[in-house]
Amino acid sequence: MEEGTSKSPSHCRSTVDYGDADPFQWDTREDCQVRQILDRIADKWSLLVIALLENRRLRFTELRREIDGVSQRMLTVTLRSLERDGLVKRTVYPVVPPRVEYELTSLGRTLHATIQSLVTWTETHQEEIAAARTEYDTRAAEAADATAS
């Protein structure tokens, strides 16, 4: 260790001034509750389920039909996780054959507004993002060609 370097843990963080933003607000440890919740609600299948359940109840087969590419197993895992987190309510009706419906809880409905904002932002900026991707891919291909030459 260089002379004058502090061994104090308080000096482990970056000395860069981030203004009001705190880039360390979401702990990256796996046991961090915030990270676990963000991992759940930011999952593509969870986002789609929450969006589809806005103001309506759907059966498992209806959800599966609406969500292109989701497997039965993945939809089951997603619904169970959302139910465990209190975002989705599962109702089983005692009929033959059994009928099961899913709907957002009041907590899930509060999340829907946030997801809708994200979707709106994406729709607004999709062309800019597509252009940036094309520009990046072009630069990457040119760099690869230059390296190969």
C-alpha positions in Angstrom: 0.0 0.0 0.0 1.3 3.4 -0.9 2.2 5.8 1.9 -0.6 8.1 2.7 -3.3 5.7 1.4 -6.1 5.2 4.0 -7.1 1.7 5.1 -10.4 3.1 6.2 -13.5 1.5 4.6 -15.0 4.9 4.3 -12.6 5.6 1.4 -13.7 2.5 -0.6 -16.3 4.4 -2.6 -15.4 6.5 -5.7 -14.4 10.1 -5.1 -16.3 11.1 -8.3 -19.1 13.7 -7.6 -22.4 12.3 -8.9 -24.4 15.3 -7.8 -27.7 14.2 -6.3 -27.7 10.8 -8.0 -26.4 7.9 -5.9 -25.1 5.1 -8.2 -24.7 2.9 -5.1 -28.3 3.0 -4.1 -29.0 -0.5 -5.4 -26.7 -2.8 -3.7 -25.3 -5.4 -6.0 -25.2 -8.2 -3.5 -27.5 -11.1 -4.2 -29.3 -10.8 -0.8 -30.3 -7.2 -1.5 -34.1 -6.9 -1.4 -34.2 -4.0 -3.9 -32.2 -6.0 -6.4 -34.4 -9.0 -6.0 -37.5 -7.0 -6.5 -36.1 -5.2 -9.5 -35.0 -8.5 -11.0 -38.5 -9.8 -10.6 -40.5 -6.9 -12.0 -37.9 -6.1 -14.8 -38.1 -9.6 -16.2 -39.6 -9.6 -19.7 -42.3 -12.2 -18.9 -43.3 -10.3 -15.7 -43.7 -7.1 -17.6 -45.9 -8.7 -20.2 -48.1 -10.4 -17.6 -48.6 -7.2 -15.6 -49.4 -5.3 -18.8 -51.9 -7.9 -19.9 -53.7 -8.1 -16.6 -54.5 -4.4 -16.5 -58.1 -4.0 -15.5 -59.0 -7.6 -16.3 -58.8 -11.2 -15.2 -57.3 -13.9 -17.5 -57.0 -17.6 -17.4 -53.6 -19.3 -17.7 -54.3 -20.4 -21.3 -55.4 -16.9 -22.3 -52.1 -15.4 -20.9 -50.1 -18.1 -22.7 -51.9 -17.4 -26.0 -51.3 -13.6 -25.6 -47.6 -13.9 -24.7 -45.7 -15.0 -27.8 -42.7 -17.3 -27.0 -43.4 -18.0 -23.4 -43.3 -21.7 -22.4 -45.9 -23.2 -20.1 -43.2 -23.7 -17.4 -41.9 -20.2 -17.7 -45.3 -18.7 -17.4 -46.1 -20.9 -14.4 -42.8 -19.8 -12.7 -43.5 -16.1 -13.5 -47.1 -16.2 -12.2 -46.1 -17.9 -9.0 -43.3 -15.4 -8.4 -45.7 -12.5 -9.0 -48.2 -14.0 -6.7 -45.6 -14.5 -4.0 -44.5 -10.8 -4.3 -48.1 -9.8 -3.9 -48.5 -8.4 -7.4 -50.9 -11.0 -8.9 -53.9 -12.7 -7.3 -54.7 -16.3 -8.3 -58.3 -17.4 -7.9 -59.2 -21.1 -8.2 -62.9 -21.9 -8.8 -64.2 -25.2 -7.5 -65.6 -26.5 -10.8 -64.9 -29.4 -13.1 -62.6 -28.9 -14.9 -60.9 -26.5 -12.5 -60.9 -22.9 -13.6 -58.0 -20.6 -12.5 -57.9 -16.8 -13.1 -55.2 -14.3 -12.5 -55.6 -10.6 -11.9 -53.4 -7.7 -10.6 -53.6 -6.9 -6.9 -53.9 -3.3 -5.8 -50.1 -3.3 -5.4 -49.7 -4.7 -8.9 -52.0 -2.0 -10.3 -49.7 0.7 -8.9 -46.7 -1.0 -10.7 -48.7 -1.0 -14.0 -48.6 2.8 -14.2 -44.8 2.7 -14.0 -44.5 0.0 -16.6 -46.8 2.0 -18.9 -44.4 5.0 -18.6 -41.6 2.8 -19.6 -43.5 1.4 -22.6 -44.4 5.0 -23.6 -40.8 6.1 -23.4 -39.7 3.1 -25.5 -42.3 3.8 -28.2 -41.3 7.5 -28.3 -37.5 6.7 -28.6 -37.6 3.4 -30.6 -36.4 5.0 -33.8 -33.5 6.8 -32.1 -32.5 3.5 -30.4 -32.6 1.7 -33.8 -30.4 4.3 -35.4 -27.9 4.1 -32.5 -27.8 0.3 -32.8 -27.2 0.6 -36.6 -24.4 3.2 -36.1 -22.8 1.0 -33.4 -23.0 -2.2 -35.5 -21.5 -0.4 -38.4 -18.6 0.9 -36.3 -18.0 -2.5 -34.8 -18.0 -4.2 -38.2 -15.5 -1.5 -39.5 -13.3 -2.1 -36.5 -13.4 -5.8 -37.0 -12.5 -5.4 -40.7 -9.6 -3.1 -39.8 -8.3 -5.6 -37.2 -8.5 -8.5 -39.7 -6.6 -6.6 -42.4 
